[in-house]
């Protein structure tokens, strides 16, 4: 299987995080600026931990449950880390990221992620990804290149 293009997925991940960065420090500053962003005053966030959300623990299985989440009234799905995890030391941890530009096979493929986002959008759900760069693994590709 060919190696995924690191640059393209990295750019998409960074663009996915842009709205979160804008919420953290809006131009003009202060809470008032955040409150004026359209739709956020009525947003309802539903967090998904793939390992426990379905028996399979995969993006494909979670996609099947998105209609239920939408019917609950959620407007945003907050997806816990799905990036490639380091297994250094013999264990995996979603907050020990080896490569931010790749999806961990435990959860699926890049195509599965794209399908998840498309399904979420069909149900009028926004998708936020949990990218905590503080939890970079010691053997992360950013540190070893």
Secondary structure, DSSP 8 states (H G I E B T S, - for coil): -----HHHHHHHHHHHHHHHHHHHT-TT-HHHHHHTSTTGGG--EEEE-HHHHSSS-SHHHHHTTHHHHHHHT--EEEE---EEE--TTS---TTSEEEEEEE-TTT--HHHHHHHHHHHHHTT-EEEE---GGGB-TT-HHHH-
